[in-house]
Amino acid sequence: MSPPGRSAFDIERILSPALAAELESSIVNSAEKSLLDASGLPSALALTLAFFGKRERI
């Protein structure tokens, strides 16, 4: 976590479409997948964002 009053940014690579497809079921459930599909984002980008968003909550 960042010190109070400071922000931290991670720079991550976007998952490849093949890796995103392989990992999808271990990252999101079917309801989350539906939301990602409705976002209009490319699926690999949406899944990457979901993965790193969840990772930060752990």
Phi and psi in radians as a Rosetta constraint file:
Dihedral C 1 N 2 CA 2 C 2 CIRCULARHARMONIC -1.421 0.35
Dihedral N 2 CA 2 C 2 N 3 CIRCULARHARMONIC 2.633 0.35
Dihedral C 2 N 3 CA 3 C 3 CIRCULARHARMONIC -1.053 0.35
Dihedral N 3 CA 3 C 3 N 4 CIRCULARHARMONIC 2.689 0.35
Dihedral C 3 N 4 CA 4 C 4 CIRCULARHARMONIC -0.934 0.35
Dihedral N 4 CA 4 C 4 N 5 CIRCULARHARMONIC 2.390 0.35
Dihedral C 4 N 5 CA 5 C 5 CIRCULARHARMONIC 1.424 0.35
Dihedral N 5 CA 5 C 5 N 6 CIRCULARHARMONIC 0.032 0.35
Dihedral C 5 N 6 CA 6 C 6 CIRCULARHARMONIC -2.151 0.35
Dihedral N 6 CA 6 C 6 N 7 CIRCULARHARMONIC 2.601 0.35
Dihedral C 6 N 7 CA 7 C 7 CIRCULARHARMONIC -1.933 0.35
Dihedral N 7 CA 7 C 7 N 8 CIRCULARHARMONIC 2.672 0.35
Dihedral C 7 N 8 CA 8 C 8 CIRCULARHARMONIC -2.228 0.35
Dihedral N 8 CA 8 C 8 N 9 CIRCULARHARMONIC 2.460 0.35
Dihedral C 8 N 9 CA 9 C 9 CIRCULARHARMONIC -2.176 0.35
Dihedral N 9 CA 9 C 9 N 10 CIRCULARHARMONIC 2.328 0.35
Dihedral C 9 N 10 CA 10 C 10 CIRCULARHARMONIC -1.770 0.35
Dihedral N 10 CA 10 C 10 N 11 CIRCULARHARMONIC 2.528 0.35
Dihedral C 10 N 11 CA 11 C 11 CIRCULARHARMONIC -1.951 0.35
Dihedral N 11 CA 11 C 11 N 12 CIRCULARHARMONIC 2.086 0.35
Dihedral C 11 N 12 CA 12 C 12 CIRCULARHARMONIC -2.165 0.35
Dihedral N 12 CA 12 C 12 N 13 CIRCULARHARMONIC 2.699 0.35
Dihedral C 12 N 13 CA 13 C 13 CIRCULARHARMONIC -1.428 0.35
Dihedral N 13 CA 13 C 13 N 14 CIRCULARHARMONIC 2.545 0.35
Dihedral C 13 N 14 CA 14 C 14 CIRCULARHARMONIC -1.301 0.35
Dihedral N 14 CA 14 C 14 N 15 CIRCULARHARMONIC 2.379 0.35
Dihedral C 14 N 15 CA 15 C 15 CIRCULARHARMONIC -1.038 0.35
Dihedral N 15 CA 15 C 15 N 16 CIRCULARHARMONIC 2.518 0.35
Dihedral C 15 N 16 CA 16 C 16 CIRCULARHARMONIC -1.208 0.35
Dihedral N 16 CA 16 C 16 N 17 CIRCULARHARMONIC 2.707 0.35
Dihedral C 16 N 17 CA 17 C 17 CIRCULARHARMONIC -0.978 0.35
Dihedral N 17 CA 17 C 17 N 18 CIRCULARHARMONIC -0.673 0.35
Dihedral C 17 N 18 CA 18 C 18 CIRCULARHARMONIC -1.161 0.35
Dihedral N 18 CA 18 C 18 N 19 CIRCULARHARMONIC -0.780 0.35
Dihedral C 18 N 19 CA 19 C 19 CIRCULARHARMONIC -1.189 0.35
Dihedral N 19 CA 19 C 19 N 20 CIRCULARHARMONIC -0.675 0.35
Dihedral C 19 N 20 CA 20 C 20 CIRCULARHARMONIC -1.045 0.35
Dihedral N 20 CA 20 C 20 N 21 CIRCULARHARMONIC -0.782 0.35
Dihedral C 20 N 21 CA 21 C 21 CIRCULARHARMONIC -1.104 0.35
Dihedral N 21 CA 21 C 21 N 22 CIRCULARHARMONIC -0.674 0.35
Dihedral C 21 N 22 CA 22 C 22 CIRCULARHARMONIC -1.179 0.35
Dihedral N 22 CA 22 C 22 N 23 CIRCULARHARMONIC -0.669 0.35
Dihedral C 22 N 23 CA 23 C 23 CIRCULARHARMONIC -1.652 0.35
Dihedral N 23 CA 23 C 23 N 24 CIRCULARHARMONIC -0.175 0.35
Dihedral C 23 N 24 CA 24 C 24 CIRCULARHARMONIC -0.842 0.35
Dihedral N 24 CA 24 C 24 N 25 CIRCULARHARMONIC -0.881 0.35
Dihedral C 24 N 25 CA 25 C 25 CIRCULARHARMONIC -1.188 0.35
Dihedral N 25 CA 25 C 25 N 26 CIRCULARHARMONIC -0.332 0.35
Dihedral C 25 N 26 CA 26 C 26 CIRCULARHARMONIC -1.603 0.35
Dihedral N 26 CA 26 C 26 N 27 CIRCULARHARMONIC -0.137 0.35
Dihedral C 26 N 27 CA 27 C 27 CIRCULARHARMONIC -1.815 0.35
Dihedral N 27 CA 27 C 27 N 28 CIRCULARHARMONIC -0.765 0.35
Dihedral C 27 N 28 CA 28 C 28 CIRCULARHARMONIC -2.258 0.35
Dihedral N 28 CA 28 C 28 N 29 CIRCULARHARMONIC 2.674 0.35
Dihedral C 28 N 29 CA 29 C 29 CIRCULARHARMONIC -1.585 0.35
Dihedral N 29 CA 29 C 29 N 30 CIRCULARHARMONIC -3.133 0.35
Dihedral C 29 N 30 CA 30 C 30 CIRCULARHARMONIC -1.142 0.35
Dihedral N 30 CA 30 C 30 N 31 CIRCULARHARMONIC -0.631 0.35
Dihedral C 30 N 31 CA 31 C 31 CIRCULARHARMONIC -1.162 0.35
Dihedral N 31 CA 31 C 31 N 32 CIRCULARHARMONIC -0.747 0.35
Dihedral C 31 N 32 CA 32 C 32 CIRCULARHARMONIC -1.128 0.35
Dihedral N 32 CA 32 C 32 N 33 CIRCULARHARMONIC -0.680 0.35
Dihedral C 32 N 33 CA 33 C 33 CIRCULARHARMONIC -1.076 0.35
Dihedral N 33 CA 33 C 33 N 34 CIRCULARHARMONIC -0.718 0.35
Dihedral C 33 N 34 CA 34 C 34 CIRCULARHARMONIC -1.074 0.35
Dihedral N 34 CA 34 C 34 N 35 CIRCULARHARMONIC -0.726 0.35
Dihedral C 34 N 35 CA 35 C 35 CIRCULARHARMONIC -1.129 0.35
Dihedral N 35 CA 35 C 35 N 36 CIRCULARHARMONIC -0.734 0.35
Dihedral C 35 N 36 CA 36 C 36 CIRCULARHARMONIC -1.106 0.35
Dihedral N 36 CA 36 C 36 N 37 CIRCULARHARMONIC -0.733 0.35
Dihedral C 36 N 37 CA 37 C 37 CIRCULARHARMONIC -1.084 0.35
Dihedral N 37 CA 37 C 37 N 38 CIRCULARHARMONIC -0.641 0.35
Dihedral C 37 N 38 CA 38 C 38 CIRCULARHARMONIC -1.333 0.35
Dihedral N 38 CA 38 C 38 N 39 CIRCULARHARMONIC -0.201 0.35
Dihedral C 38 N 39 CA 39 C 39 CIRCULARHARMONIC -1.218 0.35
Dihedral N 39 CA 39 C 39 N 40 CIRCULARHARMONIC -0.403 0.35
Dihedral C 39 N 40 CA 40 C 40 CIRCULARHARMONIC 1.475 0.35
Dihedral N 40 CA 40 C 40 N 41 CIRCULARHARMONIC -0.086 0.35
Dihedral C 40 N 41 CA 41 C 41 CIRCULARHARMONIC -1.357 0.35
Dihedral N 41 CA 41 C 41 N 42 CIRCULARHARMONIC 2.660 0.35
Dihedral C 41 N 42 CA 42 C 42 CIRCULARHARMONIC -0.983 0.35
Dihedral N 42 CA 42 C 42 N 43 CIRCULARHARMONIC 2.441 0.35
Dihedral C 42 N 43 CA 43 C 43 CIRCULARHARMONIC -1.015 0.35
Dihedral N 43 CA 43 C 43 N 44 CIRCULARHARMONIC -0.694 0.35
Dihedral C 43 N 44 CA 44 C 44 CIRCULARHARMONIC -1.143 0.35
Dihedral N 44 CA 44 C 44 N 45 CIRCULARHARMONIC -0.677 0.35
Dihedral C 44 N 45 CA 45 C 45 CIRCULARHARMONIC -1.166 0.35
Dihedral N 45 CA 45 C 45 N 46 CIRCULARHARMONIC -0.810 0.35
Dihedral C 45 N 46 CA 46 C 46 CIRCULARHARMONIC -1.045 0.35
Dihedral N 46 CA 46 C 46 N 47 CIRCULARHARMONIC -0.747 0.35
Dihedral C 46 N 47 CA 47 C 47 CIRCULARHARMONIC -1.196 0.35
Dihedral N 47 CA 47 C 47 N 48 CIRCULARHARMONIC -0.653 0.35
Dihedral C 47 N 48 CA 48 C 48 CIRCULARHARMONIC -1.050 0.35
Dihedral N 48 CA 48 C 48 N 49 CIRCULARHARMONIC -0.807 0.35
Dihedral C 48 N 49 CA 49 C 49 CIRCULARHARMONIC -1.095 0.35
Dihedral N 49 CA 49 C 49 N 50 CIRCULARHARMONIC -0.721 0.35
Dihedral C 49 N 50 CA 50 C 50 CIRCULARHARMONIC -1.103 0.35
Dihedral N 50 CA 50 C 50 N 51 CIRCULARHARMONIC -0.762 0.35
Dihedral C 50 N 51 CA 51 C 51 CIRCULARHARMONIC -1.063 0.35
Dihedral N 51 CA 51 C 51 N 52 CIRCULARHARMONIC -0.886 0.35
Dihedral C 51 N 52 CA 52 C 52 CIRCULARHARMONIC -1.262 0.35
Dihedral N 52 CA 52 C 52 N 53 CIRCULARHARMONIC -0.518 0.35
Dihedral C 52 N 53 CA 53 C 53 CIRCULARHARMONIC -1.123 0.35
Dihedral N 53 CA 53 C 53 N 54 CIRCULARHARMONIC -0.744 0.35
Dihedral C 53 N 54 CA 54 C 54 CIRCULARHARMONIC -1.215 0.35
Dihedral N 54 CA 54 C 54 N 55 CIRCULARHARMONIC -0.666 0.35
Dihedral C 54 N 55 CA 55 C 55 CIRCULARHARMONIC -1.046 0.35
Dihedral N 55 CA 55 C 55 N 56 CIRCULARHARMONIC -0.657 0.35
Dihedral C 55 N 56 CA 56 C 56 CIRCULARHARMONIC -1.194 0.35
Dihedral N 56 CA 56 C 56 N 57 CIRCULARHARMONIC -0.374 0.35
Dihedral C 56 N 57 CA 57 C 57 CIRCULARHARMONIC -1.491 0.35
Dihedral N 57 CA 57 C 57 N 58 CIRCULARHARMONIC -0.214 0.35
